[in-house]
Structure formats: C-alpha cells, structure tokens
C-alpha cells in the first residue's frame, strides 16, 4: 500500500542509499519532511535528519527493547504517526525488513517501500568502475548466504559481492577453483560514495597479499571482472585534489557556507570552527544617529567593508521598520565580492567595487575625489568593526571626504571549540587549515592551540602570512588574490600537485595527516 500525502497511521520503508546523503531520492526527502518519527537503522544515516521538520522523534535501534523494531513501527503507526524507517542502500535488495513489512500488513497499517540507490551500482560508479561493460552480464550476490562459487565463476561480465570482506581470500580461491583465471581483475572498496571511500585494485591470484594490511571492514564490496581495469581511466571521485582531506575553516557557518561547499566539491571534509564572535556595539546611540543621518540625507556615500557590517545595518533597518528603499539617492561602495553579495541579498546594488585588490587600499584607489560641483554632500558613512584599521578613513580624507567612522559591531574572541577539535588541531588530525585574516590566526591559536607541523597552512594574503609566521607556522599556500574562494582554489591546486608528485614517484597519494607519527598508513 502507499500514500502520496500520508497524514496518519503510515509507515515508509525508505532506502537511505549507499552512504552519500546527497544520493537520497526526492520521494525519500519528501517523506522525511512529513515524518512524526524516524527510525534510524544506522548512525551513518543521521545526516539525513536535516530533511525532517523540527521536533521529529528519532528512534534508534538501541532504544528499542530486544531490538523489536517491527513492534515499535506498528505501534507508532497505529497511534496515528507517520513513521519513516530508514534502511541501508535499497530496502528490497537483500532485504532485512521482510518481517517488519509483514507485521505492517498483518496489522493493516498502510505502508510504502521507497527504493534507494543501491551500493552495487553507486559504489562502483564512485570508484570509476562501470557496472556493465561490453559483456552484458551484471551479477550481484550476497556472500552471507551460501553460494555456489563455481557457478559464479562462469560469470562473463561483472560480479559484485556483498558481505564478503571477511572471506575475500577464500572467495577468490573458490572462484579460481571454479575456472576463473587468477589474473582476473578484482577491486575491493569500502566507505563507498563517502570521503572515506578507499579502493584496492588487485587480481584473484594476488588478493591475499594485497588485502593483508588493508584493514577493510564492512560495509565493503568486492568487484570481480574486466570492468575493474577501466578504473585508471574513469576514476573521478577518489582522484579529487583534496579527497578525504579534513580541512579546518576558522569561520562561522554563516560566513563559511560557500567556502565549505567549494571545499566539498574538491573532495574535502570541511569543519567550521568560529574564532570570532560578532556582537552589537556596547552602546547603540552611535549607530542610531548614523541610521537617522542616512535616512535624512546626511551622507553622499555609504561604504561597507564586510558582510558583517551589512548585516548590522540591515538589523538596524528592521528595528526601525526600514528596508533597502532607504538607500535611494545614496551611493554605495563594497570592499569585495562577499560584501557585495550581502548587499545584493539586502536589495542594494553597489555603485563601487574594486576591480583589482579587494581591500581598503583597493577601494581607495578607485574612489572618486570630492568635487563640490558634482557632490552636494561631502560625508561618507563607514559602519565597521571596532577593530578596523584607519586605512580607508585616511585615504578618503585625503580625497577630500569627511568620514563618519561608526562602530556597527564588535568582534570578540570566540569560546574554545570542543576538546576533540582542540586535540585534532594540535595533534595533526587536520590536513589543512584556511586562514582568511590575521585575526583568525591569532584567535585560533589563542582558543585552540597551534596547528601541528604536518598540517598544511593556507593563508589569504601576505599580511596573514606574516602573522602566521610570527606564531611559528610554516605557510604552505597563499592565494593569488584576497578572497576565500581563491584561497580554496589555491589549496586544491596544492593538493593536486602533491597527488601527482606521489603518483610520479610510484607512491600511493597520502593525506598530510597520514604523515604524522603513529598515523595509520595505507599499503602501497
């Protein structure tokens, strides 16, 4: 049974997919958004809860006595709840939910089974192995069930084996005994479709030697067939420049959203650790006068030097019931692209944006001098942080402008991150850290300690590099222009060069964190 718009007494058995939460189906996301309760099959499914509404009840296997999930699911549905039961992969492939589905049917509870992307195809695709090649045979077997390996040895195409990692060597020998050549290519992949994915390519005859120190655990897939040989040409996921790198981003989630998305596209695992907390001014009178002057025509220009300044003015506008229309007749300047985006989101298009260096110096270089014939007012409003430098004020004053330098917000050092993060920073658990300003260097070291010497240090410009070196940090990467996006791209280029150098030397590419003493090493 199914229901397009479940309202009560309904159970959805939802395939969670192979591991990457972005491979969830649209139907699955729709049902999670309507769920009153979600039953987690595995801890790895927790990121999928982002699709749920606030207040959803989360039930874990360990929470249910004697693991009687089927009874819990039926009881909740009978009580009128919309229940989503998350299942690994595709719930109907080597199904583990047969009893639960039967219990729903027996209790006359409406249910739906939502397919998930199966690991048998997704993991292979992420490993660069086409599931089906010119030989049109694709066979999936479950090693947990008794198998006739001699029969499977006759498979002329691709053979995918679930739940076989603990018996991989024995399975390889059985396939050889069944007639498979010992030179038949084999790939073993674990952590499929996630940044933990790790694939070893071997052959049936060398499987024992190549897996000896690999440390594979379930879930893992064994792939047998000539399609494995195409991995060198088709691998796209594990070859990303920062694949699996744990990158520390010392900014708030709001500030680092686009930066983190860019890092994920490079294969990295970003972790945001705020080093600065933004707070209102100690007294509101200065900003109140500035907003009043802005509305009454006191200023010719308003110059924004950060997205936080835009946010502070926007909040003041909302406090007074104003909106972007209050900028009518004013000229607006932004110091860089990020600040300009914040203004556009507010409904204000900047009139001046540096075409070169995105800094106070770059803004001054393009700012027009005051001309009493063209400019009826010679005042500029600068809503800024309490720790801002005087570069912009001095430059505009020299150009003949009078500046109202107003504290729009204060920046204070953030609270220390949790102990595991601090230990990872000092112990080499991070592969890289991105410093986007001198203050992020000072504050990170102040609240969490100095990054380990194996950690790649990437900085946004010369001044930040100087500050990092003053704290005894070795600067490895510096962006060619002062933007967070350029910094991420520079780190990706560095990672790509490191990878190519390792491959050229005949070595397996390694993450920086794997170079610290005691780190787990992947076999060559």
HUZI-V499868 format. One record per run of one state. SS is the DSSP state (A for helix, B for strand, O for the rest). FROM is the first residue (numbers start at 0). TO is the last residue. If there is no record, write none. Layout:
((SS,FROM,TO) (SS,FROM,TO))
This chain:
((O,0,8) (B,9,14) (O,15,15) (B,16,16) (O,17,19) (A,20,22) (O,23,24) (A,25,33) (O,34,35) (B,36,39) (O,40,41) (A,42,50) (O,51,55) (B,56,59) (A,60,62) (O,63,63) (A,64,66) (O,67,67) (A,68,77) (O,78,80) (B,81,86) (O,87,87) (B,88,88) (O,89,96) (A,97,105) (O,106,108) (B,109,113) (O,114,117) (A,118,125) (O,126,136) (B,137,141) (O,142,147) (A,148,152) (O,153,156) (B,157,161) (O,162,163) (A,164,176) (O,177,183) (B,184,189) (O,190,196) (B,197,202) (A,203,210) (O,211,218) (B,219,223) (O,224,224) (A,225,233) (O,234,244) (B,245,248) (O,249,251) (A,252,264) (O,265,267) (B,268,271) (O,272,274) (B,275,278) (O,279,283) (A,284,295) (O,296,299) (B,300,303) (O,304,305) (A,306,318) (O,319,322) (A,323,326) (O,327,329) (B,330,333) (O,334,335) (A,336,345) (O,346,350) (B,351,352) (O,353,358) (A,359,365) (O,366,377) (B,378,384) (O,385,389) (A,390,397) (O,398,400) (B,401,412) (O,413,417) (A,418,426) (O,427,430) (B,431,434) (O,435,436) (A,437,447) (O,448,454) (B,455,458) (O,459,460) (A,461,469) (O,470,475) (B,476,477) (O,478,482) (A,483,503) (O,504,510) (A,511,514) (O,515,523))
